[in-house]
Amino acid sequence: MKEAQKNRRSNKASELKQMRFGLKIGKGDLDIKLRKVREFLAEGHKVRIQIFYRGREMAHKELGNEMMARIGELLEDTAVFEHTPTMAGRNLSVVIRSKQ
């Protein structure tokens, strides 16, 4: 019984971190956010990547899909998508985890 309690205490629960991107994000800002995502993955966390649409951007959902594909290419050395990106309201989101 006590061993199970010790194991439970020593196991660090992996959190689901979140990083949000706008469609008009610049290259420098994108690089900084992706660096932070890589840190989360290195710590063993899963990361939800969210692309949010503002106003008329909803008429161009393909831009979000292109951006998600670009993020996938930039992170392909360290991460994999757990599922395909899904729309929920004004957000396109996907959960990624570290390659192991």
C-alpha positions as a printed Julia matrix, in Angstrom:
100×3 Matrix{Float64}:
   0.0    0.0     0.0
   2.73   2.46    0.97
   4.71   1.68   -2.22
   1.73   2.66   -4.35
   1.46   5.97   -2.5
   5.17   6.65   -2.99
   4.95   5.87   -6.7
   1.94   8.13   -7.07
   3.8   10.98   -5.37
   6.96  10.54   -7.45
   5.09  10.43  -10.78
   4.73  13.89  -12.18
   1.4   14.21  -13.96
   1.86  15.6   -17.44
  -0.2   18.7   -17.96
  -1.89  19.84  -21.12
  -0.24  23.14  -21.99
  -1.73  25.5   -24.55
  -0.24  27.87  -27.11
  -2.43  30.23  -29.16
  -1.52  31.63  -32.56
  -3.22  34.35  -34.58
  -3.38  34.01  -38.36
  -1.26  37.13  -38.92
   1.61  36.13  -36.62
   5.08  37.25  -37.73
   8.02  34.92  -38.27
   9.88  36.11  -35.16
   6.86  35.7   -32.9
   6.17  32.27  -34.38
   9.77  31.18  -33.7
   9.55  32.31  -30.07
   6.24  30.51  -29.47
   7.53  27.32  -31.11
  10.64  27.46  -28.91
   8.36  27.55  -25.85
   6.3   24.63  -27.26
   9.53  22.61  -27.61
  10.36  23.36  -23.94
   6.92  22.09  -22.86
   7.41  18.91  -24.92
  10.89  18.38  -23.46
   9.37  18.55  -19.96
   6.98  15.74  -20.92
   3.81  17.79  -21.36
   1.31  17.58  -24.18
   0.56  20.86  -25.95
  -2.69  22.06  -27.5
  -1.96  24.37  -30.42
  -4.82  26.74  -31.15
  -5.17  29.04  -34.12
  -7.84  31.65  -33.52
  -9.75  33.52  -36.19
 -10.83  37.16  -35.85
 -13.71  38.75  -37.74
 -13.56  38.19  -41.49
 -10.73  35.66  -41.16
 -13.48  33.04  -40.73
 -14.1   33.33  -44.47
 -10.57  31.99  -45.1
 -10.35  28.84  -43.0
  -7.83  27.36  -45.45
  -5.24  29.86  -44.16
  -5.49  28.28  -40.7
  -5.05  24.81  -42.16
  -1.98  25.98  -44.08
  -0.54  27.53  -40.93
  -1.21  24.33  -38.94
   0.61  22.34  -41.64
   3.55  24.77  -41.45
   3.69  24.41  -37.66
   3.62  20.62  -38.1
   6.58  20.81  -40.49
   8.55  23.06  -38.13
   7.95  20.7   -35.18
   8.22  17.38  -37.06
  11.65  16.63  -35.54
  10.29  16.75  -31.96
   6.5   16.27  -32.04
   3.59  14.39  -33.61
  -0.07  15.33  -33.91
  -2.34  13.12  -31.82
  -5.28  13.7   -34.17
  -6.24  15.85  -37.12
  -6.89  19.56  -36.46
 -10.51  20.31  -35.52
 -12.61  23.47  -35.61
 -14.4   24.48  -32.42
 -16.14  27.82  -32.81
 -13.53  30.34  -33.95
 -10.57  28.12  -33.06
  -8.68  25.47  -35.0
  -6.92  23.22  -32.52
  -4.8   20.1   -32.33
  -3.0   18.3   -29.49
   0.64  17.35  -30.02
   2.91  15.12  -28.01
   6.61  14.46  -27.99
   8.13  11.83  -30.31
   9.53   9.02  -28.23
